[in-house]
Amino acid sequence: MKTNMGPVDRVIRLIVAAVIAVLYLTKQINGTLAIVLGVLAIVFIVTSLIGFCPLYVPFRISTKKKTKPAA
């Protein structure tokens, strides 16, 4: 499994997960919406930590910078 997420993508996902957590903890979201967003936040955290997004694979998306080969 090769990483396909760049650092900016990873940070954005962590920020979104943190915002969802704050909204839940301050009781701004509840019920089904809280569950759905909670699962999304967990997925964002896991994919950010491992640097791999399975949804990017079928579309051949990569936000990771390409490294130049040594000359």
ChimeraX commands (.cxc) that place a marker at each C-alpha (Angstrom):
marker #1 position 0.00,0.00,0.00 radius 0.5
marker #1 position 1.65,3.20,-1.21 radius 0.5
marker #1 position 0.75,6.49,0.38 radius 0.5
marker #1 position -1.34,8.70,-1.87 radius 0.5
marker #1 position -2.03,11.66,0.42 radius 0.5
marker #1 position 0.11,14.74,0.70 radius 0.5
marker #1 position 0.70,16.66,3.93 radius 0.5
marker #1 position -1.87,19.37,3.15 radius 0.5
marker #1 position -4.58,16.77,2.48 radius 0.5
marker #1 position -3.74,15.01,5.73 radius 0.5
marker #1 position -3.86,18.20,7.82 radius 0.5
marker #1 position -7.17,19.28,6.28 radius 0.5
marker #1 position -8.72,15.91,7.14 radius 0.5
marker #1 position -7.49,16.16,10.73 radius 0.5
marker #1 position -8.90,19.68,11.05 radius 0.5
marker #1 position -12.29,18.56,9.70 radius 0.5
marker #1 position -12.31,15.65,12.16 radius 0.5
marker #1 position -11.49,18.03,15.02 radius 0.5
marker #1 position -14.31,20.39,13.99 radius 0.5
marker #1 position -16.76,17.48,13.94 radius 0.5
marker #1 position -15.58,16.42,17.40 radius 0.5
marker #1 position -16.02,19.95,18.78 radius 0.5
marker #1 position -19.51,20.21,17.27 radius 0.5
marker #1 position -20.46,16.91,18.87 radius 0.5
marker #1 position -18.99,17.74,22.26 radius 0.5
marker #1 position -20.74,21.13,22.34 radius 0.5
marker #1 position -24.00,19.38,21.38 radius 0.5
marker #1 position -24.38,21.33,18.15 radius 0.5
marker #1 position -25.00,18.07,16.30 radius 0.5
marker #1 position -26.87,15.05,17.59 radius 0.5
marker #1 position -28.82,12.00,16.49 radius 0.5
marker #1 position -28.24,10.38,13.12 radius 0.5
marker #1 position -26.21,13.32,11.82 radius 0.5
marker #1 position -23.81,12.99,14.76 radius 0.5
marker #1 position -23.35,9.28,14.09 radius 0.5
marker #1 position -22.72,9.77,10.36 radius 0.5
marker #1 position -20.30,12.65,10.92 radius 0.5
marker #1 position -18.61,10.72,13.74 radius 0.5
marker #1 position -17.92,7.79,11.43 radius 0.5
marker #1 position -16.65,10.21,8.78 radius 0.5
marker #1 position -14.35,11.83,11.35 radius 0.5
marker #1 position -12.94,8.44,12.35 radius 0.5
marker #1 position -12.30,7.57,8.70 radius 0.5
marker #1 position -10.58,10.93,8.19 radius 0.5
marker #1 position -8.36,10.38,11.22 radius 0.5
marker #1 position -7.36,6.86,10.19 radius 0.5
marker #1 position -6.65,7.78,6.57 radius 0.5
marker #1 position -4.64,10.82,7.69 radius 0.5
marker #1 position -2.52,8.76,10.05 radius 0.5
marker #1 position -1.71,6.06,7.49 radius 0.5
marker #1 position -1.47,8.48,4.53 radius 0.5
marker #1 position -3.59,6.30,2.27 radius 0.5
marker #1 position -7.09,6.95,0.97 radius 0.5
marker #1 position -8.70,3.90,-0.69 radius 0.5
marker #1 position -11.20,6.13,-2.48 radius 0.5
marker #1 position -8.36,7.77,-4.42 radius 0.5
marker #1 position -7.19,4.47,-5.95 radius 0.5
marker #1 position -9.94,3.85,-8.56 radius 0.5
marker #1 position -9.68,7.45,-9.74 radius 0.5
marker #1 position -5.86,7.39,-9.72 radius 0.5
marker #1 position -5.73,10.49,-7.53 radius 0.5
marker #1 position -2.67,11.35,-5.50 radius 0.5
marker #1 position -2.14,14.55,-3.54 radius 0.5
marker #1 position 1.38,13.49,-2.65 radius 0.5
marker #1 position 4.20,15.39,-4.33 radius 0.5
marker #1 position 6.11,13.41,-6.87 radius 0.5
marker #1 position 9.77,13.00,-5.97 radius 0.5
marker #1 position 12.36,13.64,-8.63 radius 0.5
marker #1 position 14.82,10.79,-9.24 radius 0.5
marker #1 position 18.41,11.46,-8.24 radius 0.5
marker #1 position 20.55,12.40,-11.22 radius 0.5
marker link #1:1,2 radius 0.2
marker link #1:2,3 radius 0.2
marker link #1:3,4 radius 0.2
marker link #1:4,5 radius 0.2
marker link #1:5,6 radius 0.2
marker link #1:6,7 radius 0.2
marker link #1:7,8 radius 0.2
marker link #1:8,9 radius 0.2
marker link #1:9,10 radius 0.2
marker link #1:10,11 radius 0.2
marker link #1:11,12 radius 0.2
marker link #1:12,13 radius 0.2
marker link #1:13,14 radius 0.2
marker link #1:14,15 radius 0.2
marker link #1:15,16 radius 0.2
marker link #1:16,17 radius 0.2
marker link #1:17,18 radius 0.2
marker link #1:18,19 radius 0.2
marker link #1:19,20 radius 0.2
marker link #1:20,21 radius 0.2
marker link #1:21,22 radius 0.2
marker link #1:22,23 radius 0.2
marker link #1:23,24 radius 0.2
marker link #1:24,25 radius 0.2
marker link #1:25,26 radius 0.2
marker link #1:26,27 radius 0.2
marker link #1:27,28 radius 0.2
marker link #1:28,29 radius 0.2
marker link #1:29,30 radius 0.2
marker link #1:30,31 radius 0.2
marker link #1:31,32 radius 0.2
marker link #1:32,33 radius 0.2
marker link #1:33,34 radius 0.2
marker link #1:34,35 radius 0.2
marker link #1:35,36 radius 0.2
marker link #1:36,37 radius 0.2
marker link #1:37,38 radius 0.2
marker link #1:38,39 radius 0.2
marker link #1:39,40 radius 0.2
marker link #1:40,41 radius 0.2
marker link #1:41,42 radius 0.2
marker link #1:42,43 radius 0.2
marker link #1:43,44 radius 0.2
marker link #1:44,45 radius 0.2
marker link #1:45,46 radius 0.2
marker link #1:46,47 radius 0.2
marker link #1:47,48 radius 0.2
marker link #1:48,49 radius 0.2
marker link #1:49,50 radius 0.2
marker link #1:50,51 radius 0.2
marker link #1:51,52 radius 0.2
marker link #1:52,53 radius 0.2
marker link #1:53,54 radius 0.2
marker link #1:54,55 radius 0.2
marker link #1:55,56 radius 0.2
marker link #1:56,57 radius 0.2
marker link #1:57,58 radius 0.2
marker link #1:58,59 radius 0.2
marker link #1:59,60 radius 0.2
marker link #1:60,61 radius 0.2
marker link #1:61,62 radius 0.2
marker link #1:62,63 radius 0.2
marker link #1:63,64 radius 0.2
marker link #1:64,65 radius 0.2
marker link #1:65,66 radius 0.2
marker link #1:66,67 radius 0.2
marker link #1:67,68 radius 0.2
marker link #1:68,69 radius 0.2
marker link #1:69,70 radius 0.2
marker link #1:70,71 radius 0.2
view
